Amino acid sequence: MLTPVASIAYWLASDGTYCREQTKTVTIATDSYSVPEVDRLRGILLDKYGINSTRISNGHGKDQYKIRVAKSSMAKLQQLVEPDMPDSMRGQALAISFIVSRLS
């Protein structure tokens, strides 16, 4: 059974994307979730882990959104998920680490 933090690491590994050119943040695909579900997930990230985020449109359709992790929370996200990141996605964790170092 996965811990809550390991679940976040796997979620990020499968549905997370680093936006290198534009925002230099991570977005998490939540296209199939309702607005209240997306906001609930954002609330959990903030309340339990101190990770700030925004809800953004995916640009492809009505009522489809992604979660964008705030630049100010990138270091916290990286520290949270790195120990539980699946081996096959270590490159994603390293990319996040690189991003964080460039923001400092």
N, C-alpha and C positions, 0 to 999 in steps of 0.2 A: 504494500500500500504506500502511495506517495504522501509525503508531508505536504502541508499547504505551500511551503516555499518551493519544494521540488516541483509541485504542480505548476507554479508560476514559471519556473525555469523551462519546463517542457512546453508550456503555452507560448512563451516567448520564442523558444527554439522553432516551433512549428508555425506560428502566426505572426511573429515579430519581424519588422523590417527596419533597417537603418536608413534614414533619409539623409544621405551624405551631401547632396548638392544644395538642398533647400534649408532644412531646419536643423540638421545635425542632431536629430533626436531619433528615438525609436517609436514606431507606431505598431500597434497590435490590431490585427484584423478582427473585427467584431461585427462584420457585415450582416450576419444572420440574427443578431440579437436586437431586441426592441430597445428603444431609447431608455426606458426605466432599467432594463437589464444592464446596459452599458454604463449608466450612471451608478448603478449599484456596484458594479465591478470597480469603477473609478473610486467610489467611496471606500471600498475594502482596501484598495491599494494605498489610499491616503490614511485612513484610520488605523490600519494594522501595521503598515510599513513606512508611513511618512512619505510616500511617493506621490508627488503632484502630477496631474495630467489634465488634458482637455479632451472633449469629444469633438471630433471633426468629421465632416462629410467625406465619404469615400469618393465622391465625384461621379459615381456611376448610376445612382438612382435615389429615388425618394426614400427617406427614412433608413438609409444604410450608413453606418458610422464606424469610425475607427477610434481607438484610444491613442492619443499622442502623449508620451511621457515628457514632462517639462525638462528643459536643459538643466535646471537646478536640481533635478532628482536623478540625473543620469548616473552619478557616482554611487548613490544609494542603491539604485537598481542593479548596477554591476556587482556591488558587494553582496547584495542579497542573493542573486541567482548563480553567480560563478561557481560556488561549491557544488551545486546540484545540476549544473548544465550537463546534458547528455554528451558523452564523448564525441558522438557524431556531429555535434554542434559547437564544439569548443572554439571553432573559428568565429562563431557569432559572439561568444563571450569575449574573445580577444579583440574583436572589432569594437565592442562596447567599451572595453578597457582603453583602447586607443583613442576613441572619441572623448572619453572622460579626460584623458591626459591632455588632449588638445584644447579642451575647454578651460583648463586650469590656468 
